[in-house]
C-alpha cells in the first residue's frame, strides 16, 4: 500500500524481524508495518535522537499482519492496521489501550479526520497515522474517452491492460459503490450483485495485483490500474508524471485510515509511546507526508510540507471507511471473493 526504503532481509529465525536501522545494544522497539510506508531516514533520526533502535518487519496486507499476530508472531510492539482491523483486534483483545496523556502531540491530529472514525470512537486503542484511498490510474498516452468512473473496467478494448487490487474489500467495495451501495453492505442480494459486477470486469483484467501493479504500470505493461497514488507516482518517472490521470471514481470508493497501535503484552511500551509521539511531531509528520505525497492528518504538519500531495482531503468526500463486517457477513464476502478468484 505504501513506499518505504528499507533494508528488507529475510531472516529465518524464531523472531523473523527485519532490521531497518543501524546501531547495536541499548533500547529497541519492534515495529510491524506495511511495506513501503515510512522513510528510513525518519527511523534513523528517531534512533539518533532517542537511542532507541527500531527493528522492522513488514507486511503487504491486513490479513497477513493479523494472521501472523494471532499465530503467535510475538515480539512486536507496534502494528499499523487499517480501521476495520483495528476494531477486529480490539474485539480480540489484541491491543493495549492508548494513554493519550503520554502523547503530547496527539492534539495535532485533524478533528475532522477523527470525527470520521467509527472503528475506534475516541481513539481508545489507536492513533491515526495516514488516511487515504485507492483510486484508478490511467496512462493517458494509451487510453482516452473515459469517465472518472468504475465503468473503465467494463471496457473490452482495454482487455489485457488493466489490473485491480488483490484485495477482497477494495474490489468488492468498488463494485458495491458502482451499484450505489455501501462498501460495508451486509445484504446478501447486494453482495451477489457486486460479485456479478466483478465477474463482468474480470475478463478484462490481467490479474488481481496488490504488490507489483505500480512497477508494471510505470513500465507501460498496464494502462489502467486500481491502486494507491503513492505507489504509482513513486514508481513513475518524475518527468512523465503528467501522463498519469489518477482519480477517485465519482461513485465513491473504499477508504482507509491506518493507525499506530500497541500490541497487548508489548515489552517496550515506553519506547512505543516515545515513537508514536515522535511520529505525531509536525516536522516528522510533514516528512512522512512529503515522502508518500499524501495529505497529512496532522494539522500543523501541513504548513511544513514541501511536496504537493497527489490529492487533498476534500477529494475523499465520497470515500467510505471499511468497517469490521462481523463474522457472518465476512463469510459472505469471503465466499463471494473465493468464487471470483477460483470459480464456483
HELIX and SHEET records of a PDB file:
HELIX    1   1 UNK A   40  UNK A   50  1                                  11    
HELIX    2   2 UNK A   62  UNK A   70  1                                   9    
HELIX    3   3 UNK A   83  UNK A   91  1                                   9    
HELIX    4   4 UNK A  100  UNK A  102  5                                   3    
HELIX    5   5 UNK A  106  UNK A  108  5                                   3    
HELIX    6   6 UNK A  111  UNK A  115  1                                   5    
HELIX    7   7 UNK A  150  UNK A  154  5                                   5    
HELIX    8   8 UNK A  156  UNK A  158  5                                   3    
HELIX    9   9 UNK A  168  UNK A  178  1                                  11    
HELIX   10  10 UNK A  188  UNK A  202  1                                  15    
HELIX   11  11 UNK A  213  UNK A  218  1                                   6    
HELIX   12  12 UNK A  229  UNK A  235  1                                   7    
HELIX   13  13 UNK A  238  UNK A  243  5                                   6    
HELIX   14  14 UNK A  269  UNK A  279  1                                  11    
HELIX   15  15 UNK A  282  UNK A  292  1                                  11    
HELIX   16  16 UNK A  299  UNK A  302  1                                   4    
HELIX   17  17 UNK A  313  UNK A  316  5                                   4    
HELIX   18  18 UNK A  327  UNK A  342  1                                  16    
SHEET    1   A 6 UNK A  18  UNK A  19  0                                        
SHEET    2   A 6 UNK A  53  UNK A  59 -1                                        
SHEET    3   A 6 UNK A  28  UNK A  34  1                                        
SHEET    4   A 6 UNK A  78  UNK A  79  1                                        
SHEET    5   A 6 UNK A 253  UNK A 262 -1                                        
SHEET    6   A 6 UNK A 127  UNK A 132 -1                                        
SHEET    1   B 6 UNK A  18  UNK A  19  0                                        
SHEET    2   B 6 UNK A  53  UNK A  59 -1                                        
SHEET    3   B 6 UNK A  28  UNK A  34  1                                        
SHEET    4   B 6 UNK A  78  UNK A  79  1                                        
SHEET    5   B 6 UNK A 253  UNK A 262 -1                                        
SHEET    6   B 6 UNK A 319  UNK A 321  1                                        
SHEET    1   C 5 UNK A 205  UNK A 208  0                                        
SHEET    2   C 5 UNK A 162  UNK A 164  1                                        
SHEET    3   C 5 UNK A 224  UNK A 227  1                                        
SHEET    4   C 5 UNK A 135  UNK A 139 -1                                        
SHEET    5   C 5 UNK A 244  UNK A 247 -1                                        
END                                                                             
